[in-house]
Amino acid sequence: MNLEQNKKNAIAFYKTAYEGKPKEAIEKYVGDEYIQHNPDVANGTQGFIDYFNRMQEEYPEKSIAFVRCIAEGDLVSLHTHQTWPENDQYVTIDFFRFDENGKICEHWDAIQQIPEKSANPNTMY
């Protein structure tokens, strides 16, 4: 496994899809199968494409910043800061599993909205 290349590919995959080109992201970075664990997204590549096309249509002004990227074995984790309309902000953690050909084949995520008030002075990222 080429950890540095997998990290670059995970970021490029997510950025490409998030910015409205999910079909291109699938074609470039996904292998023969794509197993999806996010309950809001249908399993497989078409479910991913449909979801990100809908998000681009409904929320074209959303933005994403990649805060951290960690790789180990066949997994890459991305820690992101997303800003949606009306300054609605989220922190996400995504895990991507890569196959033996260096292609993404599985995805998990956890999403948490950034609250207006915090019990501590630290950011969530």
CORQUI-V19492 format. One record per helix or strand of 2 or more residues. SS is the DSSP state (H for helix, E for strand). FROM is the first residue (numbers start at 1). LEN is the number of residues. If there is no record, write none. Layout:
ss = {SS SS}
from = {FROM FROM}
len = {LEN LEN}
//
This chain:
ss = {H H E H E E H E E}
from = {3 22 30 44 63 75 85 88 104}
len = {16 8 7 15 10 10 3 11 10}
//
